[in-house]
Amino acid sequence: MARTVADVMTAHPAAIEGDQPVKVAAALMRDNDTGAILVNDNGRLQGIVTDRDIAVRCVADDKGPDTPVREACSASVEAVGPDTSIDQAIKLMRTHHVRRLPVVEDGRPVGILSLGDLAMERDPNSALADISAAEGNR
């Protein structure tokens, strides 16, 4: 059974610089079959942008596809290291009401941990695990 975040995280997550337009983030989400992209500033974690962030902070506010990602992302982000225990990561997710945690080493993203990753590890027969393991919509 997995014990640390490194055992279950998605390594090499998609990332974008904060000055890039949200349309590039949306294309990365499509191409990487993910709902979240890490936002960097010169390779260091600056935040996270989700498909919901783009819908709520850009589309709903009538901002265009060239809006910089930094205007749509959540800049206040909880992050963990790869050696963080899974139990500690779950506690952080519960406390901060988040579905994903960036995984960083020396301030640089090395992975991302999602509820789906945890479901596939802890309860592989659950609906969430099945959905998380399924091929994405295209």
N, C-alpha and C positions, 0 to 999 in steps of 0.2 A: 504494500500500500504506500502511496506517495506521502511524503512527509513535509516537503518544502514546496514553495511556489515554483521553483525551477523544475520540479518534477511534472507539473501540470500546465504551466503557462504556455502561451503561444509565443515562440521565439521569433525574433526579427519582425516585429509588427510594422505595419505600414505607418509612415510618418511624413509630415509635411512641415515646411517652414511657415511661421505665422503670417508672413507677408504675401503668401500665395493666395489666389482667389478660391472661394468656396467651391467653385465648379471643378477645380482640380482635386479638392478633397472628395467631392462627390464621385468623381471618376475613379479615384483610388479606392473608395468604398466598393464601387461596382466591381472593379478589376480584382480586388482582393477578397471579395465576398465577405465584407465586414460592415458593421454599423458604427465603427469608431476608428478614428485615426489619431495618433499621437501628434501633438503640435510641438515643434522644436524651435529653438532660437540658437542658431549656430551649433546644432547637434545636441543641445541640452534641453531637457524636457521643460516646456513652457505651459502645456495644458493638454486637453483632449477635446476633440470635436466629434460629435455624434450626428447621425442622420437626423435625430430629433432636434439637436441644436440648430442645424441648418434650416429645418422646417420652422421652428419657433422664433429663432433670432434673426433669420434673414427673410425667408419667404413670407411669413406672416406679417413682418414689418415692412414688406414691399422693398426690400433691399435686393439688388441684382446679383447675378452669378459672379461678378467681379469683386464682390465684397471681400476684403482680406479675412482669412480664416481667424485671425486674432480677435475679430469683432464677433465671431460666432462661437468661439470655443469657451469652455470652462477653464479658467486660468487657475483657480484654486483646486488643486488636485492632490488627493492622497496617493502616495506611491509606496511601494515596498521594494525590498531587495530580493534577489533570487533565493537567498538563504532563509527568508522569513518563513515561519511555519505556516502551514495551511490553516490551522486553527486561528492564528493571529490575523491572517489575511481575511478570513471569514468575519472575525470580530470587527475589523476595520470597515468592511463592506456594510455590515449591519449598522454600526455606529454612525457612519456617514451616508447611509442610504444610497450606495453606489452599486452599479452592476459590473463595473470593470475597475481594475487597478493597474496602472502602469507599473512595470518592473524596471528599476533603474540600478545601475552600478556607476558610482562616481558621477551622478547627475545625468548620465546618458541612458536613454531607453534601450533595454535589451529584451523586453518582452511585455506581454499584457496578460493579465489574469481576468477571466470573465466568469460570471455565474454558470455559463454553459460548460466551461472547463471543469469547474468544481462539480457540477452535476454529473458529468461523464465519469469523473473519478470516484465520487462518493455514492452515487445512485445511478448506475448505468442503465437500469431498467425504467427510469423515470421518463415522463413525457418531455421534460426539459432536456434531458440527455439525448433523447431521440431527435428532438427538433434541432439541437445544437450540432449533432453529427450529420444531419441531412444536408444534401447539396442545396445551395442557396438558390433563391429565385433570380432569374435573369431576364 
